[in-house]
Every structure is written in structure tokens, then in C-alpha cells.
Amino acid sequence: MKFLAAGIAIGLAALGASYGNGHVISKTIESMARQPEMVSKLQTTMFIGVGLIEAVPILAVVIAFALVF
């Protein structure tokens, strides 16, 4: 049962991160289209945001493995 719970937790974390990444990237592209002179600043901020979002499923995997074993 705990393997199923760990799999669901990891899957939901990955789903949430993919939704968040898509939202961040789409808004960044929209902002770049509106203000092309801000591209480098927007890209830097986007990469930091995507990196922070990607930390969530990694932490979910670590916590799930800790609970399983």
C-alpha cells in the first residue's frame, strides 16, 4: 500500500510541476513578445523560477522513498 501511495505522490508532484512550468514559460514568452528589450532579464528570471518549480518533484521523490524504506 505504501508503494502505491509513494507512486501517487510522485505522480501528482510531477503533474503539478509540469503545469507550473508550462504556465511560467507561456507567460515569459508572452512577456518577451510584448517587450523584446527585456528578453535577457525575463529569461534569467524564468530559469530561476523553473528551477525552483523543478525542486518540488525532486523533494517529493526523496520524501516518498524515505517513507517507503
C-alpha positions as CSV (number, residue, x, y, z in Angstrom):
1,M,0.0,0.0,0.0
2,K,2.8,2.4,0.8
3,F,4.3,1.8,-2.7
4,L,1.0,2.9,-4.2
5,A,0.9,6.0,-2.0
6,A,4.5,6.9,-3.0
7,G,3.7,6.4,-6.7
8,I,0.7,8.7,-6.4
9,A,2.6,11.3,-4.5
10,I,5.4,11.4,-7.1
11,G,2.9,11.4,-10.0
12,L,1.0,14.3,-8.5
13,A,4.1,16.3,-7.8
14,A,5.3,15.7,-11.4
15,L,1.9,16.8,-12.7
16,G,1.9,19.9,-10.7
17,A,5.4,20.8,-11.7
18,S,4.7,20.3,-15.4
19,Y,1.6,22.5,-15.1
20,G,3.6,25.2,-13.3
21,N,6.5,25.1,-15.8
22,G,4.1,25.4,-18.7
23,H,2.4,28.4,-17.1
24,V,5.7,30.1,-16.3
25,I,7.1,29.5,-19.7
26,S,4.0,30.6,-21.6
27,K,3.8,33.9,-19.6
28,T,7.5,34.5,-20.2
29,I,7.1,34.1,-23.9
30,E,4.1,36.4,-23.8
31,S,6.1,39.0,-21.9
32,M,9.0,38.6,-24.4
33,A,6.6,39.3,-27.3
34,R,5.3,42.4,-25.6
35,Q,8.7,43.8,-24.5
36,P,11.6,42.4,-26.6
37,E,14.1,44.7,-24.9
38,M,13.6,42.7,-21.6
39,V,14.4,39.3,-23.0
40,S,17.6,38.7,-21.1
41,K,16.1,39.7,-17.7
42,L,13.0,37.7,-18.4
43,Q,14.9,34.6,-19.4
44,T,17.1,34.8,-16.2
45,T,14.0,35.1,-14.0
46,M,12.3,32.3,-15.9
47,F,15.2,29.9,-15.4
48,I,15.3,30.6,-11.7
49,G,11.5,30.1,-11.4
50,V,11.6,26.9,-13.4
51,G,14.5,25.6,-11.3
52,L,12.5,26.3,-8.1
53,I,9.5,24.6,-9.6
54,E,11.5,21.5,-10.5
55,A,12.7,21.2,-7.0
56,V,9.2,20.2,-5.8
57,P,9.0,16.8,-7.6
58,I,12.6,16.0,-6.6
59,L,11.7,16.6,-3.0
60,A,8.6,14.5,-3.5
61,V,10.7,11.6,-4.7
62,V,13.1,11.9,-1.8
63,I,10.2,12.0,0.7
64,A,8.4,9.1,-1.0
65,F,11.5,7.0,-0.9
66,A,12.1,7.9,2.7
67,L,8.6,6.8,3.6
68,V,8.8,3.6,1.7
69,F,12.2,2.4,3.0
